[in-house]
Amino acid sequence: MNGNPTAYDFDRVIDRQGTSSLKWDFGEKFAGMSGLVPLWVADMDFEAPAEIVQALQARVAHGIFGYTLEPESYFDAAAGWLRRRHGWEVRREWMLPSPGVIPALVFAILALTKPGEGIVIQPPVYYPFPLRVSANGRRVVENPLKLSGGRWEMDLDGLARVVDEHTKMLILCSPHNPACRVWGRATLQALADFCLRKGIVVVSDEIHNDLVMPGSRHIPFASLSNAAAAHTVTLVSATKSFNLAGLGGSLTLIPEAGLRARFDAVQHAIAGGPANAIAAAAAEAAWRHGERWLEELLAYVQANYRFLAGFLAENIPMVTLAPLEGTYLAWMDMRALMLSDDQIREKLRREAGLWLDEGRKFGRGGEGFQRLNLACPRAILSDAAERLARAFRGG
């Protein structure tokens, strides 16, 4: 921020009800109750940068929305963003447009593994990972993270124990959702070395790559070395960083030509076709013009995290937060309350009037935790904190 005044009003509360918002309009359907304050799904309650809105307005004003392909300027913008923000030099031929990160994950599973083969996940982790693995006839291989000194770490020794000759892929969540970790170079390099020795392809979901707090730095897995790049499929998108999830669209980056050809063949067989013209315009504007907005967003989210951590320490000290290195999601440890997951859920919904994401949804190790979305105006977060205190003060 360098002392410059802020240009964006993240404090402004915007009414999202009546917009078919998954977060705000479907509480009664999905949570079984109405009137809950929703801090669960990972989108923001902030407007996208004005430059993105202007790009969309210009595209809509043209009035024709026929079959469209991503222009070369879209790929140039993505490459420039990855170079500036993450120090990763990517080549145009590596970049394949995809309809979204989760569809791209499915294409990678289908293209690069066979039915019955094992795919490693590291729970607690984003819950669509195991669902997509098992739904496509592959075997979920769990290597849970370890909680050490309040921080979650990869269990590389455990990884060696759970893989076998039929384990062909590892899905890496980097930064890690929900554990808020930004993996360091040494950890990533050790993981790359292991997967290379075992012939395991790494699919690195880096959709949160821009959402990194000061003091941490995201390292693209494929940027570690040429050897790492040769067995990595990287998934990125502007949607998470700039609150564009409703538009869709992502990029799949695959340096190795053989893997890329196999992925591309499956993607075209299932979802080949023209681009979403609106999504492409929004992403290009984000990568070209969104940097200041992103910097101010990160500062605001970090301030929200500090507010919530301080509030909990003063009012509900038995509830603590994992250190926030990446994402805009607080990972809240409620195990010291000595309540079951069902009891926590009921108190949150019926006594606090809050809808959070239950930790157990994220798999082994998530029991007793709740995930809370920090990407909201301070007034909403303050109200949520007071609701938590009313329900849980005193333990």
ChimeraX attribute file (.defattr): number of C-alpha atoms within 10 A of each C-alpha:
attribute: neighborCount
match mode: 1-to-1
recipient: residues
	/A:1	10
	/A:2	4
	/A:3	5
	/A:4	6
	/A:5	8
	/A:6	13
	/A:7	9
	/A:8	15
	/A:9	13
	/A:10	19
	/A:11	14
	/A:12	14
	/A:13	15
	/A:14	12
	/A:15	9
	/A:16	14
	/A:17	12
	/A:18	8
	/A:19	9
	/A:20	10
	/A:21	13
	/A:22	15
	/A:23	20
	/A:24	22
	/A:25	17
	/A:26	16
	/A:27	18
	/A:28	12
	/A:29	9
	/A:30	11
	/A:31	13
	/A:32	10
	/A:33	14
	/A:34	15
	/A:35	13
	/A:36	19
	/A:37	20
	/A:38	23
	/A:39	25
	/A:40	19
	/A:41	16
	/A:42	19
	/A:43	24
	/A:44	21
	/A:45	23
	/A:46	20
	/A:47	17
	/A:48	18
	/A:49	20
	/A:50	15
	/A:51	16
	/A:52	23
	/A:53	16
	/A:54	14
	/A:55	18
	/A:56	18
	/A:57	14
	/A:58	12
	/A:59	16
	/A:60	13
	/A:61	9
	/A:62	8
	/A:63	8
	/A:64	8
	/A:65	11
	/A:66	10
	/A:67	10
	/A:68	13
	/A:69	14
	/A:70	16
	/A:71	13
	/A:72	10
	/A:73	13
	/A:74	20
	/A:75	22
	/A:76	16
	/A:77	18
	/A:78	24
	/A:79	18
	/A:80	18
	/A:81	22
	/A:82	18
	/A:83	13
	/A:84	12
	/A:85	14
	/A:86	16
	/A:87	14
	/A:88	18
	/A:89	13
	/A:90	19
	/A:91	13
	/A:92	14
	/A:93	13
	/A:94	16
	/A:95	19
	/A:96	18
	/A:97	22
	/A:98	26
	/A:99	22
	/A:100	20
	/A:101	22
	/A:102	16
	/A:103	17
	/A:104	28
	/A:105	25
	/A:106	18
	/A:107	22
	/A:108	24
	/A:109	25
	/A:110	19
	/A:111	18
	/A:112	15
	/A:113	19
	/A:114	15
	/A:115	13
	/A:116	14
	/A:117	19
	/A:118	26
	/A:119	26
	/A:120	25
	/A:121	25
	/A:122	27
	/A:123	27
	/A:124	26
	/A:125	25
	/A:126	18
	/A:127	17
	/A:128	12
	/A:129	22
	/A:130	24
	/A:131	11
	/A:132	17
	/A:133	24
	/A:134	15
	/A:135	10
	/A:136	15
	/A:137	16
	/A:138	20
	/A:139	19
	/A:140	20
	/A:141	21
	/A:142	21
	/A:143	23
	/A:144	23
	/A:145	22
	/A:146	18
	/A:147	14
	/A:148	8
	/A:149	8
	/A:150	12
	/A:151	15
	/A:152	19
	/A:153	17
	/A:154	18
	/A:155	16
	/A:156	16
	/A:157	9
	/A:158	14
	/A:159	21
	/A:160	13
	/A:161	9
	/A:162	13
	/A:163	20
	/A:164	13
	/A:165	10
	/A:166	14
	/A:167	22
	/A:168	21
	/A:169	26
	/A:170	24
	/A:171	20
	/A:172	21
	/A:173	25
	/A:174	23
	/A:175	27
	/A:176	25
	/A:177	25
	/A:178	28
	/A:179	31
	/A:180	26
	/A:181	23
	/A:182	24
	/A:183	23
	/A:184	12
	/A:185	15
	/A:186	9
	/A:187	13
	/A:188	20
	/A:189	15
	/A:190	12
	/A:191	20
	/A:192	24
	/A:193	13
	/A:194	15
	/A:195	21
	/A:196	17
	/A:197	8
	/A:198	16
	/A:199	14
	/A:200	23
	/A:201	25
	/A:202	27
	/A:203	24
	/A:204	23
	/A:205	26
	/A:206	22
	/A:207	25
	/A:208	24
	/A:209	27
	/A:210	26
	/A:211	26
	/A:212	22
	/A:213	20
	/A:214	13
	/A:215	6
	/A:216	14
	/A:217	20
	/A:218	24
	/A:219	20
	/A:220	22
	/A:221	26
	/A:222	25
	/A:223	16
	/A:224	15
	/A:225	11
	/A:226	11
	/A:227	14
	/A:228	22
	/A:229	21
	/A:230	18
	/A:231	21
	/A:232	27
	/A:233	27
	/A:234	25
	/A:235	24
	/A:236	25
	/A:237	28
	/A:238	27
	/A:239	23
	/A:240	20
	/A:241	24
	/A:242	26
	/A:243	18
	/A:244	21
	/A:245	17
	/A:246	11
	/A:247	16
	/A:248	20
	/A:249	26
	/A:250	23
	/A:251	22
	/A:252	27
	/A:253	23
	/A:254	27
	/A:255	23
	/A:256	17
	/A:257	12
	/A:258	11
	/A:259	18
	/A:260	22
	/A:261	13
	/A:262	15
	/A:263	25
	/A:264	21
	/A:265	13
	/A:266	19
	/A:267	23
	/A:268	12
	/A:269	11
	/A:270	11
	/A:271	13
	/A:272	14
	/A:273	14
	/A:274	12
	/A:275	18
	/A:276	18
	/A:277	20
	/A:278	18
	/A:279	21
	/A:280	25
	/A:281	22
	/A:282	28
	/A:283	27
	/A:284	23
	/A:285	21
	/A:286	28
	/A:287	24
	/A:288	17
	/A:289	17
	/A:290	21
	/A:291	17
	/A:292	14
	/A:293	18
	/A:294	18
	/A:295	17
	/A:296	18
	/A:297	22
	/A:298	23
	/A:299	14
	/A:300	21
	/A:301	25
	/A:302	21
	/A:303	14
	/A:304	22
	/A:305	22
	/A:306	14
	/A:307	16
	/A:308	21
	/A:309	21
	/A:310	14
	/A:311	16
	/A:312	21
	/A:313	14
	/A:314	12
	/A:315	18
	/A:316	22
	/A:317	17
	/A:318	18
	/A:319	19
	/A:320	21
	/A:321	23
	/A:322	20
	/A:323	17
	/A:324	23
	/A:325	23
	/A:326	29
	/A:327	30
	/A:328	31
	/A:329	26
	/A:330	27
	/A:331	23
	/A:332	22
	/A:333	20
	/A:334	24
	/A:335	17
	/A:336	12
	/A:337	17
	/A:338	12
	/A:339	14
	/A:340	13
	/A:341	19
	/A:342	11
	/A:343	10
	/A:344	20
	/A:345	19
	/A:346	15
	/A:347	18
	/A:348	20
	/A:349	21
	/A:350	13
	/A:351	14
	/A:352	21
	/A:353	20
	/A:354	24
	/A:355	26
	/A:356	20
	/A:357	21
	/A:358	20
	/A:359	25
	/A:360	18
	/A:361	19
	/A:362	25
	/A:363	18
	/A:364	16
	/A:365	18
	/A:366	22
	/A:367	18
	/A:368	20
	/A:369	25
	/A:370	26
	/A:371	26
	/A:372	25
	/A:373	24
	/A:374	26
	/A:375	27
	/A:376	22
	/A:377	20
	/A:378	20
	/A:379	12
	/A:380	17
	/A:381	21
	/A:382	15
	/A:383	13
	/A:384	21
	/A:385	20
	/A:386	16
	/A:387	18
	/A:388	20
	/A:389	18
	/A:390	16
	/A:391	18
	/A:392	20
	/A:393	17
	/A:394	11
	/A:395	15
